[in-house]
């Protein structure tokens, strides 16, 4: 008798951005930091956001957390449209997305002890009481590898790696579903970076966390994230499974970013080919060129690129690309 085929249930969407636009008025004109961005973060599937500074990554995250209200489009959390909810009603949703900043020391309260920093979210959200909160802080310190001796220490008494462990413990205090990590290891020594990344991998497995990584370090993104989204001037220009995207990028901008990573071999550092690295100046975000915004730096641009803006489209089952010639470029790689 033929056995039934097991059907894998789809992953649950934790956050869904649909056609989100975030625009700011500036003295030089309107700046569209997020330009009709759609992105879904599924439970257990960590997402990496990459792109040059000013590409809109941080604004996208702030809009996702509704720290910035979108100009248009919708934000859904756990299936519910929360785009226009008043501030008091957003509190239960915001606790599900916690943030770990680049500079751990500046993100901590210098006048509070380690334990008080970790307990602060519990106090704000009225979780627990005066007896249970210190126990929770001690448990979180143990989970992130901080000795109990630091319970009454102040942030300035800790090393950078220890401060980041405090920041991670604080972010975990409310048992969030998503941790947003904005260049969370870039300010640390290389050996400490490895320790923090190992800690984050362990926490993901133990607690079932989902990460959103913002980083210029593409090696970190490839290591930590199952999905990668590449942003350029407010738009996602390529998105897909990380291994596949890094192995075979299909957008010229993604190719240039990846080609800008030095390759380390037994013979030393492989020189970067001059034609592969990013060239030219990025256009002003308040005065974008017609058609494809990347065409002024793209070696493959044609007249069509000047006249027609490429839409983000599904090129392969696991890949979305905003380029008219994605298939051709992939075939000729």
C-alpha positions in Angstrom: 0.0 0.0 0.0 1.4 3.4 -1.0 2.4 5.5 2.0 1.0 9.0 2.1 3.4 11.8 1.4 4.1 13.9 4.5 3.2 17.6 3.8 5.5 20.1 5.5 3.4 22.8 7.2 4.3 26.3 6.1 6.3 28.4 8.5 4.3 31.0 10.5 4.8 34.6 9.4 5.9 36.7 12.4 6.1 40.0 10.6 4.8 40.9 7.2 5.5 44.2 5.4 3.3 44.8 2.4 4.2 47.5 -0.1 5.7 49.7 2.6 6.8 53.3 1.7 8.5 55.6 4.2 9.3 59.1 2.9 10.8 62.0 4.6 10.7 65.7 3.7 14.2 67.3 3.4 15.4 70.7 2.3 16.5 69.1 -0.9 13.2 67.4 -1.6 11.4 64.2 -0.7 13.6 61.3 0.4 12.0 57.9 0.0 14.0 55.7 2.4 11.8 52.6 1.8 10.3 52.4 -1.6 7.4 49.9 -1.9 9.1 47.2 0.2 7.5 43.9 0.9 9.2 41.4 3.2 8.0 38.5 5.3 9.9 37.2 8.3 8.9 33.6 9.1 9.4 31.9 12.4 12.8 30.3 12.7 14.0 31.7 9.3 16.6 34.4 10.1 16.9 37.3 7.5 20.0 39.3 6.7 19.7 42.8 5.3 22.7 44.0 3.4 23.6 47.0 1.3 25.7 50.2 1.5 25.1 52.8 4.1 22.0 54.8 3.3 20.3 52.0 1.4 17.3 52.1 3.8 18.1 49.1 6.1 17.7 50.8 9.4 14.6 52.8 8.3 13.0 49.5 7.2 13.6 48.0 10.6 12.3 51.1 12.5 9.2 50.9 10.3 8.9 47.2 11.0 8.9 48.0 14.7 6.6 51.0 14.1 9.1 53.3 15.7 8.5 55.1 12.3 5.0 55.0 10.9 5.0 54.0 7.2 3.9 56.7 4.8 1.8 53.9 3.1 1.6 50.2 3.1 0.9 47.8 5.9 2.7 46.1 8.8 1.3 42.9 10.2 2.5 41.2 13.3 1.4 37.6 14.0 -1.3 38.0 11.4 -2.8 41.3 12.8 -2.6 44.6 11.0 -0.9 46.9 13.5 0.0 49.7 11.0 -2.3 52.4 12.5 -2.7 51.2 16.1 -2.3 53.9 18.7 0.9 53.8 20.8 -0.7 52.3 24.0 -2.0 49.3 22.0 1.4 48.7 20.3 3.2 47.8 23.5 2.3 44.0 23.4 3.5 43.8 19.8 6.7 45.7 20.4 7.9 43.3 23.1 8.0 40.6 20.4 10.7 42.4 18.4 13.7 43.4 20.5 16.8 45.3 19.4 20.6 44.8 19.9 22.7 47.8 18.8 26.1 48.1 17.3 27.8 49.8 20.3 26.9 47.9 23.5 28.1 50.5 25.9 26.1 53.4 24.5 23.0 51.1 24.4 23.2 50.4 28.1 22.2 52.7 31.0 25.6 53.7 32.5 24.0 54.6 35.9 22.3 51.2 36.2 24.0 47.9 37.2 24.1 44.9 34.9 21.1 43.4 36.7 19.1 46.6 36.6 19.8 47.0 32.9 18.5 43.5 32.3 15.4 44.1 34.5 14.5 47.4 32.9 12.3 45.9 30.1 10.5 43.8 32.8 9.8 46.9 34.8 8.5 48.9 31.8 6.2 46.1 30.7 5.2 45.3 34.3 6.4 41.7 34.0 7.1 40.0 37.3 7.7 41.7 40.7 10.5 42.8 42.9 11.3 39.2 43.9 11.0 37.5 40.5 12.9 40.1 38.4 16.3 39.6 40.0 16.0 35.9 39.6 15.1 36.4 36.0 18.1 38.7 35.5 20.4 36.1 37.1 19.0 33.4 34.9 19.5 35.5 31.7 23.1 36.3 32.8 23.8 32.6 33.1 22.2 32.0 29.7 24.5 34.5 27.9 27.6 33.4 29.8 28.0 36.2 32.3 29.2 35.2 35.8 27.0 36.1 38.7 29.8 38.2 40.1 28.8 40.9 37.6 25.2 41.2 39.0 26.0 44.5 40.8 28.7 45.7 38.4 28.3 48.7 36.1 28.6 48.7 32.3 31.9 50.6 32.4 33.5 47.8 34.5 32.9 45.3 31.7 34.7 44.5 28.5 33.0 45.2 25.1 32.1 41.5 24.7 30.7 41.4 28.2 28.7 44.5 27.6 27.2 43.0 24.4 26.2 39.9 26.4 24.3 42.2 28.8 22.6 43.9 25.9 21.6 40.5 24.5 20.3 39.3 27.9 18.3 42.5 28.2 16.8 41.9 24.7 15.8 38.4 25.8 14.1 39.5 29.0 10.6 39.8 27.5 10.9 36.4 25.6 10.7 38.0 22.1 10.1 36.1 18.9 12.5 38.3 16.9 15.9 39.8 17.7 17.1 42.6 15.5 20.9 42.8 15.5 22.2 46.0 13.9 25.9 45.5 13.2 25.9 43.8 16.6 29.5 42.4 16.4 31.2 45.0 14.2 32.6 47.0 17.1 34.2 44.0 18.8 37.6 42.3 18.4 37.5 39.4 15.9 38.0 36.7 18.5 35.1 38.2 20.6 32.9 38.5 17.5 33.3 34.7 17.1 32.2 34.1 20.7 29.2 36.4 20.4 28.1 34.7 17.1 28.5 31.3 18.7 26.3 32.5 21.6 23.7 33.8 19.2 23.6 30.5 17.3 23.2 28.6 20.6 20.4 30.9 21.8 18.6 30.5 18.5 18.6 26.7 18.9 17.7 26.8 22.6 15.0 29.5 22.5 13.6 29.1 18.9 14.6 32.7 18.1 14.4 34.4 14.7 17.0 36.9 13.9 17.1 40.0 11.6 20.7 40.9 10.9 21.8 44.2 9.5 25.5 44.0 8.6 28.1 45.1 6.1 29.9 41.9 7.0 28.5 39.5 4.4 30.3 36.5 6.0 28.3 37.1 9.1 25.1 37.2 7.1 25.9 34.0 5.3 26.7 32.2 8.6 23.7 33.4 10.6 20.8 33.9 8.2 18.8 31.4 6.1 17.5 34.3 3.9 19.2 37.4 2.6 17.7 40.6 1.2 19.9 43.1 -0.7 18.8 46.8 -0.5 19.8 49.6 -2.8 18.4 53.1 -2.4 15.3 52.1 -0.5 14.4 49.0 -2.5 15.0 45.3 -2.2 16.8 44.4 -5.4 17.5 40.8 -4.7 16.2 38.3 -2.1 16.6 34.5 -1.6 18.2 31.7 0.3 21.5 32.8 1.6 23.7 29.9 0.3 22.2 30.2 -3.2 22.3 33.9 -3.3 26.0 34.1 -2.2 27.0 31.3 -4.5 25.1 32.7 -7.6 24.0 36.3 -7.3 21.7 37.4 -10.0 21.6 41.2 -9.6 24.7 43.3 -10.7 24.7 45.1 -7.4 24.7 41.9 -5.4 27.5 40.6 -7.6 29.5 43.7 -6.9 29.0 43.5 -3.1 30.0 39.9 -3.0 33.0 40.5 -5.3 34.2 43.2 -2.9 34.9 40.6 -0.2 38.6 39.6 -0.2 39.2 35.8 -0.5 41.6 34.3 2.0 43.6 31.3 0.8 46.7 29.4 1.8 48.7 31.7 -0.5 47.3 34.8 1.1 44.6 37.3 0.1 43.3 36.9 -3.4 43.4 40.3 -5.1 40.0 41.8 -6.0 39.4 42.1 -9.8 39.0 45.8 -10.6 35.9 45.2 -12.8 34.0 43.4 -10.0 34.1 46.0 -7.2 31.5 48.8 -6.9 32.3 51.7 -9.1 30.9 55.2 -9.5 29.1 57.4 -7.0 25.7 56.4 -5.7 22.9 58.8 -7.0 21.4 61.3 -4.6 18.4 59.7 -2.9 16.4 62.9 -3.4 17.2 62.9 -7.1 17.1 59.4 -8.4 17.8 58.6 -12.1 15.0 57.4 -14.3 14.4 53.7 -14.7 16.7 51.5 -12.7 18.4 53.5 -9.9 21.5 51.3 -10.2 22.0 51.9 -13.9 24.4 54.7 -13.4 26.9 52.3 -11.8 25.9 49.1 -13.7 28.3 47.8 -16.4 25.4 45.9 -18.0 22.9 48.8 -18.3 21.0 49.4 -21.5 18.5 51.9 -22.9 15.7 49.7 -21.4 17.3 50.2 -17.9 17.1 54.0 -18.5 13.5 54.0 -19.5 11.9 51.2 -17.5 12.2 50.6 -13.8 12.6 46.8 -13.1 10.1 45.3 -10.6 11.1 42.8 -8.0 10.0 39.5 -9.6 10.4 35.8 -9.0 13.2 34.6 -11.3 13.6 31.2 -9.6 11.6 29.4 -6.9 13.9 30.7 -4.2 14.9 34.0 -5.8 13.4 37.4 -6.3 15.4 39.9 -8.4 14.7 43.5 -9.6 16.7 43.4 -12.9 15.6 43.1 -16.5 18.5 40.8 -17.3 18.8 38.6 -14.2 18.5 35.4 -16.1 21.0 36.4 -18.7 23.6 37.5 -16.2 23.1 34.3 -14.1 23.6 32.2 -17.2 26.8 34.0 -18.2 28.4 34.0 -14.8 
